[in-house]
Amino acid sequence: MSTEVKKRVQECLVRSGWDMDLPGEDEVLADLGFDSLGLALWVVEIEREFGLRFPPKQVNFLEFKSLGAVSGIVEKLVKAGFP
């Protein structure tokens, strides 16, 4: 996974209102108090940052379970050229 993508995804998390220390790459965000509103705000920030749109079925806590998982999804979409 690209370090640049991971860094930008982390920055999006902070801009979306995350006010705690950044989670580890594999920490489960829901276990840290991340809720559906936080997820929605994070998705909006990521979509703006990378100029892409997530497939609606992909936006859920199973897919977006950790910083590492989300960074991997974003990297795949960027490489595939998804708008």
MIPA-230723 format. One record per atom (N, C-alpha, C, O, CB): residue number from 1; residue in three letters; atom name; x, y, z. Coordinates in Angstrom, 3 decimals. Atoms other than C-alpha are relative to their C-alpha. Glycine has a CB too. Example, Ala and Ser with C-alpha at 12.3 -4.5 7.8 and 13.67 -1.06 7.14 Angstrom:
REM MIPA-230723
ATOM   num   residu   atome          X          Y          Z
ATOM     1      ALA       N      0.890     -1.190      0.000
ATOM     1      ALA      CA     12.300     -4.500      7.800
ATOM     1      ALA       C      0.900      1.200      0.000
ATOM     1      ALA       O      1.936      1.181      0.665
ATOM     1      ALA      CB     -0.992      0.027      1.246
ATOM     2      SER       N     -0.820     -1.190     -0.060
ATOM     2      SER      CA     13.670     -1.060      7.140
ATOM     2      SER       C     -0.770      1.090      0.730
ATOM     2      SER       O     -0.261      2.198      0.899
ATOM     2      SER      CB      0.414      0.462     -1.415
This chain:
REM MIPA-230723
ATOM   num   residu   atome          X          Y          Z
ATOM     1      MET       N      0.838     -1.168      0.000
ATOM     1      MET      CA      0.000      0.000      0.000
ATOM     1      MET       C      0.887      1.237      0.000
ATOM     1      MET       O      1.920      1.283      0.668
ATOM     1      MET      CB     -0.955     -0.005      1.207
ATOM     2      SER       N     -0.743     -1.245      0.121
ATOM     2      SER      CA      1.213      3.459     -0.868
ATOM     2      SER       C     -0.039      0.792      1.307
ATOM     2      SER       O     -1.099      0.980      1.903
ATOM     2      SER      CB     -0.562      0.843     -1.146
ATOM     3      THR       N     -0.081     -0.830     -1.196
ATOM     3      THR      CA      2.417      5.536      2.065
ATOM     3      THR       C     -0.729      1.319     -0.224
ATOM     3      THR       O     -1.348      1.854      0.697
ATOM     3      THR      CB      1.468      0.257      0.385
ATOM     4      GLU       N      0.668     -1.262      0.324
ATOM     4      GLU      CA      1.090      8.640      0.299
ATOM     4      GLU       C     -1.518     -0.135      0.130
ATOM     4      GLU       O     -2.172      0.744      0.690
ATOM     4      GLU      CB      0.372      0.454     -1.423
ATOM     5      VAL       N      1.450      0.227     -0.102
ATOM     5      VAL      CA     -2.433      7.193      0.020
ATOM     5      VAL       C     -0.390     -0.114      1.469
ATOM     5      VAL       O     -1.363      0.503      1.904
ATOM     5      VAL      CB     -0.425     -1.286     -0.782
ATOM     6      LYS       N      0.305      0.177     -1.419
ATOM     6      LYS      CA     -2.380      6.121      3.668
ATOM     6      LYS       C      0.027      1.344      0.737
ATOM     6      LYS       O     -0.853      1.624      1.551
ATOM     6      LYS      CB      1.001     -0.979      0.644
ATOM     7      LYS       N     -0.111     -1.308     -0.651
ATOM     7      LYS      CA     -1.242      9.593      4.773
ATOM     7      LYS       C     -1.201      0.880     -0.333
ATOM     7      LYS       O     -1.755      1.536      0.549
ATOM     7      LYS      CB      1.300      0.701     -0.421
ATOM     8      ARG       N      1.136     -0.822      0.412
ATOM     8      ARG      CA     -3.976     11.312      2.771
ATOM     8      ARG       C     -1.308     -0.511      0.604
ATOM     8      ARG       O     -2.175      0.287      0.959
ATOM     8      ARG      CB     -0.105      0.030     -1.527
ATOM     9      VAL       N      1.190      0.574     -0.625
ATOM     9      VAL      CA     -6.626      8.906      4.120
ATOM     9      VAL       C     -0.033      0.379      1.485
ATOM     9      VAL       O     -1.097      0.683      2.025
ATOM     9      VAL      CB     -0.024     -1.550     -0.174
ATOM    10      GLN       N     -0.083     -0.433     -1.401
ATOM    10      GLN      CA     -5.417      9.700      7.663
ATOM    10      GLN       C     -0.407      1.472      0.134
ATOM    10      GLN       O     -1.153      1.830      1.046
ATOM    10      GLN      CB      1.436     -0.211      0.550
ATOM    11      GLU       N      0.349     -1.420     -0.032
ATOM    11      GLU      CA     -5.692     13.427      6.938
ATOM    11      GLU       C     -1.504      0.193     -0.174
ATOM    11      GLU       O     -2.098      1.070      0.453
ATOM    11      GLU      CB      0.764      0.766     -1.093
ATOM    12      CYS       N      1.453     -0.065      0.196
ATOM    12      CYS      CA     -9.257     12.873      5.723
ATOM    12      CYS       C     -0.727     -0.379      1.287
ATOM    12      CYS       O     -1.749      0.218      1.627
ATOM    12      CYS      CB     -0.437     -0.932     -1.156
ATOM    13      LEU       N      0.601      0.421     -1.259
ATOM    13      LEU      CA    -10.063     11.093      8.974
ATOM    13      LEU       C      0.009      1.158      0.999
ATOM    13      LEU       O     -0.985      1.397      1.684
ATOM    13      LEU      CB      0.748     -1.222      0.578
ATOM    14      VAL       N     -0.107     -1.141     -0.912
ATOM    14      VAL      CA     -8.841     14.100     10.967
ATOM    14      VAL       C     -0.962      1.112     -0.422
ATOM    14      VAL       O     -1.654      1.685      0.420
ATOM    14      VAL      CB      1.451      0.531      0.037
ATOM    15      ARG       N      0.906     -1.057      0.482
ATOM    15      ARG      CA    -10.753     16.575      8.766
ATOM    15      ARG       C     -1.469     -0.346      0.222
ATOM    15      ARG       O     -2.313      0.543      0.335
ATOM    15      ARG      CB      0.240      0.256     -1.482
ATOM    16      SER       N      1.398      0.409     -0.196
ATOM    16      SER      CA    -13.920     14.517      9.247
ATOM    16      SER       C     -0.440      0.102      1.458
ATOM    16      SER       O     -1.600     -0.159      1.779
ATOM    16      SER      CB     -0.196     -1.424     -0.490
ATOM    17      GLY       N      0.374     -0.210     -1.389
ATOM    17      GLY      CA    -13.811     15.207     12.973
ATOM    17      GLY       C      0.614     -0.962      0.996
ATOM    17      GLY       O      0.303     -0.883      2.184
ATOM    17      GLY      CB     -1.445     -0.076      0.115
ATOM    18      TRP       N     -0.661      0.936     -0.922
ATOM    18      TRP      CA    -11.681     12.409     14.455
ATOM    18      TRP       C      0.837      0.825      0.969
ATOM    18      TRP       O      1.740      1.553      0.556
ATOM    18      TRP      CB      0.896     -1.054     -0.776
ATOM    19      ASP       N     -0.687     -0.843     -0.974
ATOM    19      ASP      CA    -10.460     13.962     17.685
ATOM    19      ASP       C      0.860     -0.774      0.995
ATOM    19      ASP       O      1.245     -0.236      2.033
ATOM    19      ASP      CB     -1.003      0.808      0.747
ATOM    20      MET       N     -0.873      0.812     -0.849
ATOM    20      MET      CA     -8.429     11.132     19.220
ATOM    20      MET       C      1.308     -0.243     -0.746
ATOM    20      MET       O      1.463      0.162     -1.898
ATOM    20      MET      CB     -0.685     -1.355      0.390
ATOM    21      ASP       N     -1.230      0.389      0.681
ATOM    21      ASP      CA     -4.955      9.835     18.462
ATOM    21      ASP       C     -0.360     -0.843     -1.210
ATOM    21      ASP       O     -1.342     -1.586     -1.188
ATOM    21      ASP      CB      0.954     -0.775      0.953
ATOM    22      LEU       N      0.268      0.805      1.191
ATOM    22      LEU      CA     -4.787      8.302     15.007
ATOM    22      LEU       C      0.094     -1.476      0.343
ATOM    22      LEU       O      1.009     -1.894      1.052
ATOM    22      LEU      CB      0.981      0.353     -1.137
ATOM    23      PRO       N     -0.018      1.436     -0.292
ATOM    23      PRO      CA     -5.612      4.603     15.144
ATOM    23      PRO       C      1.123     -0.696     -0.753
ATOM    23      PRO       O      1.615     -0.196     -1.764
ATOM    23      PRO      CB     -1.346     -0.638     -0.358
ATOM    24      GLY       N     -0.949      0.837      0.719
ATOM    24      GLY      CA     -3.147      1.918     14.175
ATOM    24      GLY       C     -0.638     -0.504     -1.277
ATOM    24      GLY       O     -1.859     -0.478     -1.429
ATOM    24      GLY      CB      0.472     -1.176      0.872
ATOM    25      GLU       N      0.478      0.409      1.319
ATOM    25      GLU      CA     -3.443      0.555     10.682
ATOM    25      GLU       C     -1.084     -1.077      0.050
ATOM    25      GLU       O     -1.991     -1.080     -0.782
ATOM    25      GLU      CB      1.155     -0.497     -0.819
ATOM    26      ASP       N      0.950      1.113     -0.063
ATOM    26      ASP      CA     -5.389     -2.543     11.760
ATOM    26      ASP       C     -0.980      0.071      1.165
ATOM    26      ASP       O     -1.724     -0.880      1.406
ATOM    26      ASP      CB      0.749     -1.280      0.082
ATOM    27      GLU       N      0.965     -0.136     -1.091
ATOM    27      GLU      CA     -7.344     -1.212     14.744
ATOM    27      GLU       C     -1.406      0.139     -0.566
ATOM    27      GLU       O     -1.619      0.868     -1.535
ATOM    27      GLU      CB      0.346      1.213      0.894
ATOM    28      VAL       N      1.386     -0.049      0.452
ATOM    28      VAL      CA    -11.089     -1.715     14.325
ATOM    28      VAL       C     -0.607      1.324      0.469
ATOM    28      VAL       O     -0.731      1.578      1.667
ATOM    28      VAL      CB     -0.821     -1.227      0.541
ATOM    29      LEU       N      0.472     -1.350     -0.310
ATOM    29      LEU      CA    -12.540      1.787     14.142
ATOM    29      LEU       C     -1.278      0.000      0.840
ATOM    29      LEU       O     -1.436      0.849      1.717
ATOM    29      LEU      CB     -0.238      0.767     -1.284
ATOM    30      ALA       N      1.243      0.061     -0.777
ATOM    30      ALA      CA    -15.964      0.798     15.506
ATOM    30      ALA       C      0.296     -0.273      1.469
ATOM    30      ALA       O     -0.428      0.204      2.344
ATOM    30      ALA      CB     -0.937     -1.086     -0.562
ATOM    31      ASP       N     -0.380      0.279     -1.385
ATOM    31      ASP      CA    -14.238     -0.512     18.640
ATOM    31      ASP       C      0.546      1.240      0.698
ATOM    31      ASP       O      0.591      1.291      1.927
ATOM    31      ASP      CB      1.035     -1.117      0.047
ATOM    32      LEU       N     -0.544     -1.236     -0.556
ATOM    32      LEU      CA    -12.734      2.963     19.120
ATOM    32      LEU       C     -1.058      1.100      0.097
ATOM    32      LEU       O     -0.742      2.246      0.416
ATOM    32      LEU      CB      1.167      0.482     -0.847
ATOM    33      GLY       N      1.084     -0.967     -0.107
ATOM    33      GLY      CA    -16.138      4.675     19.046
ATOM    33      GLY       C     -0.405      0.650     -1.316
ATOM    33      GLY       O     -1.227      1.565     -1.323
ATOM    33      GLY      CB      0.385      1.055      0.954
ATOM    34      PHE       N      0.346     -0.542      1.313
ATOM    34      PHE      CA    -16.327      5.409     15.311
ATOM    34      PHE       C     -1.417     -0.437     -0.331
ATOM    34      PHE       O     -1.727     -1.626     -0.259
ATOM    34      PHE      CB      1.008     -0.473     -1.103
ATOM    35      ASP       N      1.402      0.325      0.257
ATOM    35      ASP      CA    -20.017      5.596     14.359
ATOM    35      ASP       C     -0.376      0.296     -1.452
ATOM    35      ASP       O      0.468      0.695     -2.254
ATOM    35      ASP      CB     -0.913      0.785      0.952
ATOM    36      SER       N      0.451     -0.161      1.380
ATOM    36      SER      CA    -22.116      5.853     11.206
ATOM    36      SER       C      0.142      1.437     -0.498
ATOM    36      SER       O      0.444      1.656     -1.671
ATOM    36      SER      CB     -1.443     -0.440     -0.124
ATOM    37      LEU       N     -0.185     -1.393      0.407
ATOM    37      LEU      CA    -22.000      9.655     11.172
ATOM    37      LEU       C      1.476      0.255     -0.307
ATOM    37      LEU       O      1.804      0.891     -1.310
ATOM    37      LEU      CB     -0.504      0.970      1.105
ATOM    38      GLY       N     -1.437     -0.139      0.252
ATOM    38      GLY      CA    -18.215      9.563     11.461
ATOM    38      GLY       C      0.405     -0.648     -1.312
ATOM    38      GLY       O      1.219     -0.103     -2.057
ATOM    38      GLY      CB      0.799     -0.609      1.143
ATOM    39      LEU       N     -0.294      0.693      1.250
ATOM    39      LEU      CA    -18.089      7.053      8.619
ATOM    39      LEU       C     -0.454      0.831     -1.196
ATOM    39      LEU       O      0.282      0.978     -2.171
ATOM    39      LEU      CB     -0.677     -1.378     -0.024
ATOM    40      ALA       N      0.525     -0.809      1.110
ATOM    40      ALA      CA    -20.282      9.235      6.394
ATOM    40      ALA       C      0.867      1.233     -0.245
ATOM    40      ALA       O      1.170      1.563     -1.391
ATOM    40      ALA      CB     -1.449      0.427      0.288
ATOM    41      LEU       N     -0.849     -1.182      0.147
ATOM    41      LEU      CA    -18.171     12.326      7.069
ATOM    41      LEU       C      1.365     -0.355     -0.576
ATOM    41      LEU       O      1.907      0.387     -1.396
ATOM    41      LEU      CB      0.171      0.694      1.345
ATOM    42      TRP       N     -1.300      0.453      0.501
ATOM    42      TRP      CA    -14.952     10.389      6.416
ATOM    42      TRP       C     -0.084     -0.338     -1.484
ATOM    42      TRP       O      0.807      0.009     -2.259
ATOM    42      TRP      CB      0.491     -1.222      0.795
ATOM    43      VAL       N      0.204      0.352      1.408
ATOM    43      VAL      CA    -16.310      9.023      3.138
ATOM    43      VAL       C     -0.039      1.257     -0.859
ATOM    43      VAL       O      0.582      1.301     -1.921
ATOM    43      VAL      CB     -1.301     -0.810     -0.179
ATOM    44      VAL       N      0.084     -1.252      0.750
ATOM    44      VAL      CA    -17.158     12.556      1.979
ATOM    44      VAL       C      1.390      0.623     -0.151
ATOM    44      VAL       O      1.753      1.071     -1.238
ATOM    44      VAL      CB     -0.961      0.989      0.700
ATOM    45      GLU       N     -1.350     -0.567      0.062
ATOM    45      GLU      CA    -13.654     13.775      2.835
ATOM    45      GLU       C      0.904     -0.782     -0.958
ATOM    45      GLU       O      1.653     -0.185     -1.731
ATOM    45      GLU      CB      0.622      0.025      1.396
ATOM    46      ILE       N     -0.823      0.827      0.892
ATOM    46      ILE      CA    -11.994     10.854      1.035
ATOM    46      ILE       C     -0.404      0.225     -1.451
ATOM    46      ILE       O      0.453      0.359     -2.325
ATOM    46      ILE      CB     -0.129     -1.496      0.364
ATOM    47      GLU       N      0.462     -0.210      1.372
ATOM    47      GLU      CA    -14.165     11.329     -2.043
ATOM    47      GLU       C      0.462      1.352     -0.533
ATOM    47      GLU       O      0.848      1.463     -1.697
ATOM    47      GLU      CB     -1.528     -0.099     -0.071
ATOM    48      ARG       N     -0.489     -1.332      0.421
ATOM    48      ARG      CA    -13.252     15.020     -2.166
ATOM    48      ARG       C      1.504     -0.024     -0.240
ATOM    48      ARG       O      1.986      0.489     -1.250
ATOM    48      ARG      CB     -0.343      1.070      1.064
ATOM    49      GLU       N     -1.467      0.023      0.076
ATOM    49      GLU      CA     -9.552     14.386     -1.566
ATOM    49      GLU       C      0.502     -0.714     -1.248
ATOM    49      GLU       O      1.435     -0.249     -1.903
ATOM    49      GLU      CB      0.579     -0.671      1.236
ATOM    50      PHE       N     -0.482      0.826      1.102
ATOM    50      PHE      CA     -9.188     11.714     -4.246
ATOM    50      PHE       C     -0.809      0.147     -1.278
ATOM    50      PHE       O     -0.447     -0.429     -2.304
ATOM    50      PHE      CB      0.002     -1.428      0.414
ATOM    51      GLY       N      0.818     -0.183      1.191
ATOM    51      GLY      CA    -11.913     12.810     -6.672
ATOM    51      GLY       C     -0.651     -1.281     -0.474
ATOM    51      GLY       O     -0.723     -1.537     -1.676
ATOM    51      GLY      CB      0.825      0.571     -1.099
ATOM    52      LEU       N      0.633      1.261      0.376
ATOM    52      LEU      CA    -13.670      9.465     -6.587
ATOM    52      LEU       C     -1.319     -0.163      0.724
ATOM    52      LEU       O     -1.651      0.622      1.612
ATOM    52      LEU      CB      0.922     -1.184      0.305
ATOM    53      ARG       N      1.257      0.350     -0.652
ATOM    53      ARG      CA    -16.989      7.945     -5.587
ATOM    53      ARG       C      0.051     -1.482      0.349
ATOM    53      ARG       O      0.375     -2.324     -0.488
ATOM    53      ARG      CB     -1.233      0.329     -0.913
ATOM    54      PHE       N      0.048      1.402     -0.411
ATOM    54      PHE      CA    -17.312      4.764     -3.582
ATOM    54      PHE       C     -1.306     -0.618     -0.472
ATOM    54      PHE       O     -2.347      0.038     -0.436
ATOM    54      PHE      CB      0.146     -0.136      1.539
ATOM    55      PRO       N      1.252      0.701      0.279
ATOM    55      PRO      CA    -19.831      2.193     -4.774
ATOM    55      PRO       C     -0.806     -0.062      1.306
ATOM    55      PRO       O     -0.252     -0.439      2.338
ATOM    55      PRO      CB      0.269     -1.448     -0.580
ATOM    56      PRO       N      0.790     -0.068     -1.237
ATOM    56      PRO      CA    -22.717      2.558     -2.248
ATOM    56      PRO       C      0.051     -1.268      0.853
ATOM    56      PRO       O      0.073     -1.182      2.081
ATOM    56      PRO      CB     -1.424      0.295     -0.340
ATOM    57      LYS       N     -0.023      1.248     -0.768
ATOM    57      LYS      CA    -22.624     -1.114     -1.249
ATOM    57      LYS       C      1.328     -0.201      0.737
ATOM    57      LYS       O      1.414     -1.021      1.651
ATOM    57      LYS      CB     -0.260     -1.185     -0.925
ATOM    58      GLN       N     -1.315      0.165     -0.608
ATOM    58      GLN      CA    -18.966     -0.747     -0.294
ATOM    58      GLN       C      0.153      0.831      1.282
ATOM    58      GLN       O      1.054      0.579      2.081
ATOM    58      GLN      CB      1.083      0.386     -0.998
ATOM    59      VAL       N     -0.109     -0.890     -1.157
ATOM    59      VAL      CA    -19.571      1.947      2.336
ATOM    59      VAL       C     -0.738     -0.628      1.184
ATOM    59      VAL       O     -1.940     -0.431      1.360
ATOM    59      VAL      CB     -0.576      1.417     -0.326
ATOM    60      ASN       N      0.555      0.651     -1.188
ATOM    60      ASN      CA    -20.126     -0.084      5.506
ATOM    60      ASN       C      1.148     -0.335      0.956
ATOM    60      ASN       O      2.318     -0.242      0.586
ATOM    60      ASN      CB     -0.805     -1.291     -0.386
ATOM    61      PHE       N     -1.023      0.255     -1.003
ATOM    61      PHE      CA    -18.293     -1.058      8.674
ATOM    61      PHE       C      0.773     -1.294     -0.239
ATOM    61      PHE       O      1.839     -1.483      0.346
ATOM    61      PHE      CB     -0.628     -0.040      1.356
ATOM    62      LEU       N     -0.772      1.201      0.326
ATOM    62      LEU      CA    -17.252     -4.435      7.275
ATOM    62      LEU       C      1.142      0.346     -0.954
ATOM    62      LEU       O      2.256     -0.156     -0.804
ATOM    62      LEU      CB     -0.912     -1.082     -0.623
ATOM    63      GLU       N     -1.023     -0.413      0.965
ATOM    63      GLU      CA    -15.362     -2.832      4.393
ATOM    63      GLU       C      0.915      1.080      0.585
ATOM    63      GLU       O      2.127      1.054      0.370
ATOM    63      GLU      CB     -0.663      0.514     -1.288
ATOM    64      PHE       N     -0.723     -1.143     -0.561
ATOM    64      PHE      CA    -14.302      0.327      6.268
ATOM    64      PHE       C      0.346     -0.262      1.464
ATOM    64      PHE       O      0.125      0.595      2.319
ATOM    64      PHE      CB     -0.838      1.295     -0.131
ATOM    65      LYS       N     -0.208      0.383     -1.393
ATOM    65      LYS      CA    -13.213     -1.488      9.411
ATOM    65      LYS       C      1.250      0.599      0.631
ATOM    65      LYS       O      1.318      0.748      1.851
ATOM    65      LYS      CB      0.069     -1.479      0.099
ATOM    66      SER       N     -1.250     -0.532     -0.548
ATOM    66      SER      CA     -9.726     -0.013      9.771
ATOM    66      SER       C      0.628      0.979     -0.985
ATOM    66      SER       O      0.248      1.046     -2.154
ATOM    66      SER      CB      0.989     -1.143      0.325
ATOM    67      LEU       N     -0.724     -0.946      0.840
ATOM    67      LEU      CA     -7.424      2.652      8.441
ATOM    67      LEU       C      0.696     -0.720     -1.152
ATOM    67      LEU       O      0.692     -0.244     -2.287
ATOM    67      LEU      CB      1.024      0.781      0.834
ATOM    68      GLY       N     -0.683      0.781      1.030
ATOM    68      GLY      CA     -5.457      0.012      6.560
ATOM    68      GLY       C     -0.963     -0.518     -1.062
ATOM    68      GLY       O     -0.651     -0.503     -2.253
ATOM    68      GLY      CB      0.737     -1.163      0.634
ATOM    69      ALA       N      0.992      0.513      0.952
ATOM    69      ALA      CA     -8.588     -1.480      4.983
ATOM    69      ALA       C     -0.476      1.110     -0.937
ATOM    69      ALA       O     -0.590      0.905     -2.145
ATOM    69      ALA      CB     -1.202     -0.613      0.751
ATOM    70      VAL       N      0.485     -1.119      0.817
ATOM    70      VAL      CA     -9.822      1.914      3.791
ATOM    70      VAL       C      1.094      0.482     -0.951
ATOM    70      VAL       O      0.820      0.777     -2.114
ATOM    70      VAL      CB     -0.477      1.165      0.899
ATOM    71      SER       N     -1.105     -0.413      0.868
ATOM    71      SER      CA     -6.402      2.890      2.457
ATOM    71      SER       C      0.151     -0.964     -1.174
ATOM    71      SER       O      0.412     -0.537     -2.299
ATOM    71      SER      CB      1.315      0.077      0.800
ATOM    72      GLY       N     -0.076      0.994      1.071
ATOM    72      GLY      CA     -6.336     -0.358      0.470
ATOM    72      GLY       C     -1.109      0.156     -1.023
ATOM    72      GLY       O     -0.868      0.041     -2.224
ATOM    72      GLY      CB     -0.048     -1.386      0.580
ATOM    73      ILE       N      1.136     -0.218      0.899
ATOM    73      ILE      CA     -9.798      0.280     -0.984
ATOM    73      ILE       C      0.251      1.225     -0.871
ATOM    73      ILE       O      0.049      1.187     -2.085
ATOM    73      ILE      CB     -1.311      0.168      0.802
ATOM    74      VAL       N     -0.244     -1.235      0.739
ATOM    74      VAL      CA     -8.863      3.822     -1.966
ATOM    74      VAL       C      1.079     -0.211     -1.048
ATOM    74      VAL       O      0.938      0.229     -2.189
ATOM    74      VAL      CB      0.400      1.131      0.953
ATOM    75      GLU       N     -1.084      0.234      0.945
ATOM    75      GLU      CA     -5.634      2.712     -3.579
ATOM    75      GLU       C     -0.464     -0.809     -1.214
ATOM    75      GLU       O     -0.089     -0.505     -2.346
ATOM    75      GLU      CB      1.147     -0.717      0.692
ATOM    76      LYS       N      0.532      0.802      1.110
ATOM    76      LYS      CA     -7.436      0.083     -5.666
ATOM    76      LYS       C     -0.880      0.829     -0.920
ATOM    76      LYS       O     -0.773      0.725     -2.142
ATOM    76      LYS      CB     -0.793     -1.188      0.535
ATOM    77      LEU       N      0.881     -0.827      0.818
ATOM    77      LEU      CA    -10.073      2.569     -6.822
ATOM    77      LEU       C      0.799      1.032     -0.822
ATOM    77      LEU       O      0.497      1.276     -1.990
ATOM    77      LEU      CB     -1.027      0.714      0.893
ATOM    78      VAL       N     -0.828     -0.991      0.699
ATOM    78      VAL      CA     -7.438      5.182     -7.717
ATOM    78      VAL       C      0.740     -0.662     -1.160
ATOM    78      VAL       O      0.786     -0.117     -2.263
ATOM    78      VAL      CB      1.009      0.661      0.976
ATOM    79      LYS       N     -0.732      0.715      1.060
ATOM    79      LYS      CA     -5.391      2.636     -9.688
ATOM    79      LYS       C     -0.908     -0.428     -1.135
ATOM    79      LYS       O     -0.505     -0.450     -2.298
ATOM    79      LYS      CB      0.698     -1.221      0.572
ATOM    80      ALA       N      0.959      0.454      1.015
ATOM    80      ALA      CA     -8.514      1.408    -11.481
ATOM    80      ALA       C     -0.606      1.186     -0.769
ATOM    80      ALA       O     -1.305      0.989     -1.763
ATOM    80      ALA      CB     -1.122     -0.829      0.662
ATOM    81      GLY       N      0.512     -1.165      0.678
ATOM    81      GLY      CA     -9.367      4.975    -12.470
ATOM    81      GLY       C     -1.458      0.297      0.253
ATOM    81      GLY       O     -2.114      0.945     -0.562
ATOM    81      GLY      CB      0.209     -0.150     -1.422
ATOM    82      PHE       N      1.390     -0.278     -0.322
ATOM    82      PHE      CA    -12.740      5.071    -10.748
ATOM    82      PHE       C     -0.179      1.472      0.320
ATOM    82      PHE       O      0.555      2.029      1.135
ATOM    82      PHE      CB     -0.469     -0.864      1.173
ATOM    83      PRO       N      0.273     -1.406     -0.321
ATOM    83      PRO      CA    -14.166      8.579    -10.747
ATOM    83      PRO       C     -0.809      0.128      1.274
ATOM    83      PRO       O     -1.129      1.240      1.694
ATOM    83      PRO      CB     -0.739      0.679     -1.149
